Amino acid sequence: MPDKAHPRIGFRARSRSVPPNIPAAVQRATSLLLAKRSAAVAQVPEWEGWRQAAHDARLEGISHLDEYIKIVQARVQSAGGNFHLARDSAQACALVVEIARAGGVRTVVKSKSMATEEIGLNHALEEAGIASFETDVGEFIIQMAGVGPSHILGPTLHMTKEDIAELFTRKLGIDAPPDPRALTDIARSALRERFLSAEMGISGANFVVAETGTVVLVTNEGNGRLCTTLPDIHIAVAGIDKIIPDWNSLAALLRVLPRNATGQKLSTYTSFITGPRRSEGEEGAREFHLILLDNGRSRIRSDPAASETLLCIRCAACLNICPVYNHVGGHAYGGAYSGPIGAILSPQLLGTNIAGDLPFASSLCGACTDVCPVKIPIPSILLHLRHRIAEGQVAERPSVPFRVRLMASLASIGLSSPWLYHTGAFLIRLGQRPFQHGDRLTALPPPLNRWTNVRPFPAFRGGFQKWWHTRRSARSQTFSKSQNLESSLPARETASQPANLSLAAMDRLIQEVNLVAGHAQHITLQEIDAALATLVAVGGIKKAALWQTDYITRLALADRLRKLGVNIIPATADKRALAEADLGITEVDFALPESGTLGLLSSPDRSRSISVLPRAHLAVVRPQALRPDLQQVFQEAKNEGYLVFITGPSRTSDIESVPTLGAHGPEALYVWAMD
């Protein structure tokens, strides 16, 4: 039976046929993510200071939320957008359906969003007769499979490439090979027409900046940019807890989010959207709606002992390090949010009568708090929720069956006596044999079937002491390897770089672009023809589209390309014509040497899609574009309607955690640093 989310409460029926390879797949993926995070954090000696700054920024927003909601409303409306406040999931879904019907929408493309997963938006759109397509590679796969995400960042983290190949073969009617590159290309091809034909794009929001009403999207694939650029209508659905005070707060949070989530200094694409497009000649949605979702968040905020739950920025590091999550996977949590954050958030959103078992799905080891970039005291909140359940609040008292209470009492007696413990361990090894298949127990009798309904149980092999000695030995080896890794890392970065925007800064930019799989080099005016010829030959460039800025015009790049046999698509052409381009050429408005990040604005002569639709992107950087840090860029650009940061080519790791370039945006990024 498909593991479908309830359209109103966001809680799923637990699947009864979970493959036994899930724990291994989950642990492999989370180990990779943790290693990347550790390497990134090791580069920052001021990491604890950064965490504190991020914590303070989030706490300020939550502490004065009522005030900031009013400011967001005023700023969104002054920018030409529409503001909505939804009290619960039903109202939020109804608002989206109403907007879609008013706009004559038949097809919706969605960027990855935990808020829309929480409210069951896809089901609401389906019931209204509106086709809704998830476009994140991982979300596309699980939507096709009819299950929910197993991880906040990696929805398909539990699936192997063979699982995905079999799914594509069965659902798409093609012979899909079990190869991440080929499977990513299949997803890209299947979704490209959806992007071009959809009348509405729906996104979430990593942050909403109250100061200007700006929605901030942090992604890697490029689908978020396509969902918010190509359709005529853009709806952003975000929890009220995503509001932050200002752009200084945003700078503090963007320093920790990508590093803690994926080990990147900045994610590939960070989009800053303030209202709809500002002129008819500009690309982007002509109609913008921000739906702020309460859905129980005000209730959480009113509880002093649990309000810091709302500080979460969805980096998922707590899932990666959690021993419980790594052994049960995400679907065992039953809702949109899994892992330690799910264990404290879901019971408060849904009520402990629905999710009251989740606060007990923790060893209270505290590892989640140690890695949390905003310092959420998760163990303290877990204990608080356990106390609430134990006290039995009238409105949400869970019903604990007698057999469960009896088993817990017997276990307490057995674990307190060494003699009983060892005798019980021997009897368990004998008693498990009728249910054992290999090293797994697949169908235990009640009440233990509450576990095996979700996933197979590992066969009992000899008791805790034997397991602990084996585990401690393995952890010692891992620690030794991590010490060797840290000693091999390059020199640590400093929290602030000197504002020396000279040739050295341009060299640093080139170095960082190349580190994130780009192709950057210094170019003089005399070298342009040779560099273009090489790019055209290597990239198989037949068609190109260019920005119409004064500098690109002065470089005569269009004429030079024509001499090489390249057809030039006008920048004012429609999106389908621009989608045929092999190469998009843009100028860079801002560049951050520290991370290799390119900042692009939007205007009639600065097409948004030219940097995301073609297979290759060439960005021309002049020294005037260099900036020392995020704060400087934000100071200059915060009143612009649109800004995008590009840090490397489009990428995904949703298929067996294998990095694959060109998920939805360009698979090749060329950067010319002009002397």
N, C-alpha and C positions, 0 to 999 in steps of 0.2 A: 504493500500500500504506500503510495507516495506520501512523503513527510511534509504535508502542506500546512502553511500557517493559517490560523484562524483569521478571517478578514477583519476582525474587530479587536481582538485582544493580543494578537501577535504571539500566541503560544501554539506550538505544534504538537500533533499527536506523534508519539514516539514510534519510530520505525521498528519492525520486527525482523528485518532481514539485513542487518548491517554486516558488511564483509569483515572477516577477521583480520585483514591487513591494515585496518584503520589505525591502530596504535602505532605501528611501525611507520606508516606514512606521515602521521601527525608528528611523531618525535623527530623524524628526519627533517621535516620542514621547519619546526620550531627551533631545532638546534642550529640550523643555518641562519635563521633570523637573529637568534641570540648572539651568534658569533659576529655577525655584521654589526649589531648594536654595540657589542663590547669593543670592537676595533674602533668604531666611530667615537665612542665616549672616551676611550683611552687617549684620543687626540686632544681632549679638552681638559686641561688642569682645573679650569674654573667651573666644571660641570655642576657641582653642588650649588654654586652661586646661581648658575643658570636655572637649575630646578627651582630654587627659592623664588627667583624673579617670575618664573612661569606660574608657580603656585599663587603668588601674590596677585598677578594679573587676573587669573581665573577667579580668585576669591573676591576681588573687587567687583567683578561683573556679577557674581552670584549674590553678593551681599546687598547690592543696590539694583537688583534686577527689575523691579517695578519701574524705577526711574529710567533705566536704560531701554526698556521696551518702548516707552513713550518717545524717547529720542530716536530710536530706530524707525518707528512709525513716521515721525516727522521727516527724517532724512530720506527714507525710501520714497515717500510721496513727493517731496521737493525735487527728487531726481527723475520724476515722471513714472515711478513704479506704483504698484498696488500692494497694500499691506493688509494682511489677514491674521487674526489671532484665533487659533483653534483650541477649544477647551479639551477635546479628546480625539481619539482616532476616527470615530464616526464622522465628526464634524470636519476634520481635515480631509478625509476621503471625499466627503460630499462637496467641499469647496473645489477640489481638483476636478471632479466630474462636472460640476457646474461651469467652471471656466472652460473646460474642454468642449462642452456642448455649445456654449455661447460662441466659441471660435470655430465651430464646424470641424472639430478635430476628429479624425478617424484613426490616426496612428501616432503613438507616443514612443519616443526613445528616452531611456532613463540612464543616467549616470549612477554609479554605485552610491547607495545611501542607506545607512542603518535606520534612519528615521522612517523612511518609506517601507522598509522591511518590518519595522515595529508596528506600523499601523495597517499592514496588509494591503497596500495601495494597489498592487497589481491585480488582486482579486476584485477590488472595487471597480477598477477600470474594465476588467473583463465582464463583470456583471452589467456594466453600463454599455457594453457592446463596443468598447474602444480597445484596439489592439495595443498592447504595451510590451516593449522589447527592452530587456536588460542588455546593456552594451559593454559593460566591463567583461573581459574574457571569462573570468571566473563566474560572474553572475549569469552570463549568457549560458554557460554550461549547466549550472545548477537549476536555472529556470527550465531548461530543456529536460533535465532529469526529474523535475518535479519535487525537489527537496529544498531545504533552506541552507543558508551559509553555515559552514562549520567553523569559521574563524572570521574575526572582524576585518582583517586585511586580506586573507586568502580564502575565499569562499569554497574553493575546491581543494583545500589543503589535504583533505582525507582521501582524494582520488588519485589513482595512478594514471599514467599516460595510456595504458591499455584500457582502463575503464572509460576514459574519455574517447578514445578511438572507437571503441565498441558503440558508445552512445551516439557519436556522430554518424557512424555507418548505419545504425538503425533508424535514427531520426531524420537524417538529411538525405538518405538514399545514395550515399557515396561510399567509396572504399577508402576509409580514413586510416592512414598509417599511425602507429603509436610513436609519433615523433613530435616533440614540442613545437619545432619550427613549422612543420606542416599543419599541425592542428591549429596553431595561432593564425596561420594564413587562411585556413578554412573559416575560422570565426570572423576574421577581418573581411573576407569576401562576402560572407553571408549577411553581415551587418551594414556594409557600405551603402546598399540601396536603401536600407531603413533610415540611415542618417539623411540621405538626400531627399527622401519623400515625406518624412514625418512633419506634421504641422506643429507639434509641440515637443519640447524637451523638458525633462524633469531632472533636477539635481538635488542633492542635499547641500550641506554647507559645513565645512570644518569649523569656520568661525563666521560670525556676523559682527562687523565693526560698527559700534553705535555712533561713533564720531561722524561717519559719512553714510551709514546705511549700506556698507559694502559687504557683499557675500564673497567669501574666500573659499576656493576649492583647491584641494591638494591631491593631485593624481599623478600617475605615471604613464598611462596608456595613450591618452589623447582623446578618449571617448567623451570625457567631461567637457573638453573644449568644443567638440563637434555637437554635443547635445545642447550647449548654450549658445552656439554661434549660428548654426544652420537653420533650425526651425524658427518660425515667426513668433512663437510664444514660448517663454521660459518661465517655469515655476520652480522656485527653490523652497524645499520643505526642510525646516530645521527646528530642533528643539529650542525652547527659550533659553536653555542652559548654554547654547552656543554663542550667546552674545558676550562680547568683550568690550571694554570701554573705548579704546582708541588704538591708533596705529603703533604707538610705542609698545603697548601690550602685545600687539600682533607680532612685532619684531622679536620680542622675548619668547613667544610661543613657537614661532617658526624656527628658532634656533634648536629647540628640543624635539619637536614632533617628528620630523623626518629621520633625525639621528636615532631616536629611540625606537622608531617603527621599523625602518628598513636599512639603517646604517648610512643613509645619504645625508649630505650637508643640506641640500634642498631636493625635494622631489622633482621629477622631470618637468612637470607642469604645475605651476601655482597661479591660479587665475583670480583676479580681483575685479568683480563686476558690481557696478553701481547703477542700478536702474536699466532701462532699455537703451537701445542705440540712440545717439543724440542727434543724428541727421539722417535723412533718407538715403544719402549716398554712402553711408557707413554700413558695414556688415553688423550682424547681431540681431537679437530678438527685437521686434517692434513693440512687443508687449511683455512686461515683466511683472511677476507676482512673487511676493515673499509670504509664505505661510509659516508663522511661528507656532509651534506645537507645545501645548502644556502637557496634557495626557498624564497627569499625576506628578509632574515635576514641582509644581507649587507646593504640593503636599510634602514631597521630599525635603524641599527647602525649609519648610516650617519645623522640621525635626532637627534640633541643634546637634544631636549625636550622629546624624546620618546625612546632613546637608552637603558635606564635602564629596559625596557620591557624584554630585553634579559637576565637579571640577574635571571629570574625565575628558580627554581629548582624543580617545579612540586610537591610541597608538598600538594597542594589543600586546605590548610587552609583558603584561601580567599574565596573559594566556600562554605566551611562549615559555615562561619560566615556571608555570604552575605544575606541580607534580600530578595533581588530580586531572587537570585538563589534558595533560600529555598521556594519561592512561585511559581516559574515557572519550576524548574527542569532543567536538562542539555540539553535536546533535543530542547528546545525553542531557544537555541543559534545557532542552525543550522550547526555547524561545529565541528571539532574534539575537540576544546578547549572551555570550557564553564566557567561560572562564571566571576568574575572580570578580571582574567587573559585572558580569552577568549574575553572579551569585549574590551581589548586593543591590544591583539595579532592578532586576526583574521582579523580586518580591515586593519592592516598593512601588513599582509601576503597576503591577498586576494584582497585588494583594497576596498575602501569605497563604490564603486558602487555595490559591492556584499554584504558586511557586514557593511554598513554605519549606520545601525540602532543600532548596538551593543553599541557604546559609550554612547548612551542615555539610555541604560538599567541599570541605576545606580542611586541611591539616593545621591551619593557623601558623604555618612556618614563617610567614612574613616576607617571603621572597618577592611577592607582588608589590609590596610597598617599597622595597629596596630599589626596584627598577622603575617605579612610577615616576614620570617626568614632572608631575604636578603634586607629588607627595600625598596622595590620597591614603588615609590610614585604614586600609581595607580590613585588616584583622579586627580592629576596634569596631568597625561598622558591622562586621559579621557577628561578633559577640553581642552587639546591641540588638541585632535582628533576632538572634537566637533567644535572647532574653525576652523580647517581645512575644515570640512564639511560645516560649515556655510559660510566660505569664498568661497567655491565651486571651489576647484582645478579642472582645466580643464579636467585632465585625469581621475578624479574619482568623478565628481559631481554626487550625487545621485538625482534621480528624485522623488520629493515629490509631490504626487497627491494633487489636489486642495482641495478635500474633507478632507484630513488629515490636511492641513493648516487651513481650515475653522473650523474644530473641535477644533484644538488647540487654535484658537482665541476666540471661544465661551467659552471654558473652562477657559481661562484666565480672561474673563469678569465675569463669574459666581463665580470663586473662590475669586475674589477681593471684592465681595459684600456679606455681611452676609445674607441680605434678599434674594437675588437670590440663594445663596448657600442652605439655608434651604428649599426654595420653590423647587429648583431642586432636592434636596434629596427626598422630598415627591413624586414628579412626577416620579422619577426613581424607587421608590419602587412599584408604580402602573404599570409603563410601562414594568417592567421586568417579570411580571407574565406570559405572554404567552410563555416565553423562559425558565421558571424556572422549574427545576426538582430536588426536594428536596432542598438542600442548594447550588445548582450549576446552572449556566447558560451554557447550552451545545452548543447552536447554535445561536449566535447573528448575526444580519444582517450586511452587509458591512457598514463602514470599520472595525467595531469591530470584524468581523469574522477573522481578522488577528490574534487575540488572541485565539479565540475558535477553530481555525484550529489546534492549538498546544496543548491546554489543556482546560478543563472547567474553566469558570470564576466563582469565588465565588459570590453568590447572595448578593446584596446590603442590608445591615441590619440596617442602621441608621446613616451613616455619620462618618467623620473622628474623631470628638470629642468623640463620644461614643466608637469607636474602640480604640482611644488613652488611655482613662481612663482604659478600660479593659486590654489593653496591658501593661500599666504601673504597674497595680496591679500584673499581672502575672510575670513581670520582677523583681519586688521587692521580690516576693516569691522565684524566682530562685536565686537571689543574696544572700538571706538569707541562702538558701541551700548550695550554693557554699562556703560561709564563714564557714559553719559547716564542709563541706568536707575538706577545706584547714586546719582547725584546727585539723582534725583527721589524717592528713598525717604524715608519719614518718619524722624524722629529715632530714633537707635539705642536699643534697650532696654538696660537694665543687667542684670547677672547676678542681682542681688537687688533686690527692691523694698522700700521702707520699709513696715514693718508698721503702716500707718495704715488701719485698717478702718473708715473713716468714709464719709460721703456720696461723697467723691472715689473711694474704692475701688469703691463700687457703680456710680458713673458709668463707671469703667474696665471693670467687668464687662459693663455694657450695651454699651459700645463694642466690646469684643472679641467678644461674642456676635453682634452685627450684622455684624462683619467676616467671620465664618465662616458667613454666610447664615442666621443666626437672626433672630428678631424680638423684640427686648428693649425694655422700657420701664419707667419708674417707674409704680407704681399705688398710689393711696390707697384706703382702704376705701370712700370715697364714689364712686370711679370704677369699682368692680368690675362693676356691672350694665351700664354702657355698654360697657366693654371686652369683657365676655362676649358681649353682643349683637353687637358687631362681629365677634368671632372666629367665632361661630356662623354669621353670615351669609356672611362671606368664605370660611370653610372648608367650608361646606355640612354642618355638623355635625348628624347625626341621632341618634347614639348616643355615649355617653361612659362611661368607667370612671374611678374616682377612688381614690387611696390613702385609707386610713382613719385617717390620723394626726389627732391632736387639733387641730392648727392648721387643717388643711383642713376639718375638721368645724366649727370655730368660724367659718370664713369662709362656711359654708352654701352652698358652691358647687353641691352637688347640687340643693338646692331652687331656687337661682337658675336653674340650667340647665333644670329641669323647667318653670319658668314661661316659658321660651323655646321650649318644645315638644321638648326633647331627652330621649330615653329614657335612663335611667341603668342601666347593666349592673353588677350587684353585683361588687365586687372579688374576692369568693370564687367567682365563676363559673368554669367550666372554660375551658381555653385556647381552645376553638372559639368560645365565646360572647365572650370577650375579643377575639378576632381580628375580630369584627364591629364593634368600636368604631371610630368616626371620630376620637375624641379621647381621649387618656389624660392624666390630671392627677396630678402628683406634687409633693411638697415636695422641697426640696434640702437635703441634710444637710451638704454642704461645697461651697464655691464658690471658685474661684481667679480673681480679677480679671485677673491677668497674661495668661491665655490664654482667658478666657471659658469655663472648664470647670466643669461641674456634677457633683458627686459624690453618688451615691445608694447607700444601704445596702439591705439586704434583710431582711425579717422578715414575719411573717404579715400585718401591716397595711401592708407596703411591697411590693406585687407587682412582681416583676421585669419581667413581660411588659407591664404597663400603659405602660411608657416605651418599648417597642420594637415592639409589634404594631400599634397604631393608626396611621393615616395622619398624624396630628398629635399633638404632645406639648406640653402646657403645664406648665412647671416654675415653681413659686412659690418665690422666694428671700427669706429674711429676713436682716437684717444679721448675726444670730447665726451664719449659715452661712459667712460670709466668712473665708478663711484666707490668710495671706501667701504660702505656697509649698507645694510638694509635700511637703517634709519634715514640715511641721506636720500635714498630713492623714495622712500615713503613721504618724506617731507616735500619732495618736488612733485610727486605723482598722485597723492592721495585724493585730489579733487578731480582726477580724470575719471571718465566713465568706465574705462576698461584698461587693464594692464595685465600682461601675462609674463611670468618668468619661465624661461626655458633652460633646463639644466641637463643637456644631453639629448639623445634621440628618444623617441617613444619606446617604451619597453613594458613587458609583463613578466611576472614569475609565477603565474597562476597554474601552470602545468608542471607538476613535480618540482616546483621551485627553481626551474631552469630559466635563467635570464634570456629573454628572446626579444630582439629589437623589432620595431615596426609594428606594434600591436594594432594601433589605429592611426597614429601619426607617422611622420617620416622615420624610416629605419636608418637613415644616414643624415648626420648633421655636420655641415662644413662651415667653418668659421674662418673668415679672412680678417686678420688684424692689419689694418691699413697703416702704413708708415706715414 
